[in-house]
Amino acid sequence: EIVAVKTIDSQNNFYSFSDQTAALDWLYSQNLNLTAVNMSLGTFSSVAGDCDSSFSWTLAAYQAVENLRSQGTEVIVSAGNETKVNELPAPACLSNTITVGATDDSDVAASFSNSSPNVDFFAPGVAIVSSSIGGGSTTLSGTSMAAPHMTGGVTLLAHALDNESAESDIID
């Protein structure tokens, strides 16, 4: 099951990060028993290290992620495509998210991917075929293509572990 929450316009822009935080808060308030949330987006505010309390809006986003985590939901975010090695944009700089960079077909960091030490994982992000707005498919590159790979992987792993636990209960 997928819950889609649109917080950006048709050009993939948003007015304020408070829209993203409000979406996280809404998901939390719905108590949907979510496994993972994908945030393939970023801001122009880059920070070296964690940005949990760098600004009032990152503190609010940090708390929104903590709320979801208290329900067992992981929040996966894209690392950004600015080729930075020591900084990450928000929300990728939040310490309580899973931050994902992009790899190419050789399984190395893509030339555009941010690769700060705070990037948690790398996933395929070059020439990814995806569904397109209005139907059909499109081929795109970016950490916004890598983060959904991780989100899917986290979800599959969580469900496999749940099923294994359920099977174990039956055998016991």
PyMOL commands that set and color helices and strands:
alter all, ss='L'
color gray80, all
select helices_A, chain A and resi 18-30+56-70+143-171
alter helices_A, ss='H'
color red, helices_A
select strands_A, chain A and resi 36-39+46-47+74-78+88-89+98-103+121-124+128-131+137-140
alter strands_A, ss='S'
color yellow, strands_A
deselect
rebuild
show_as cartoon
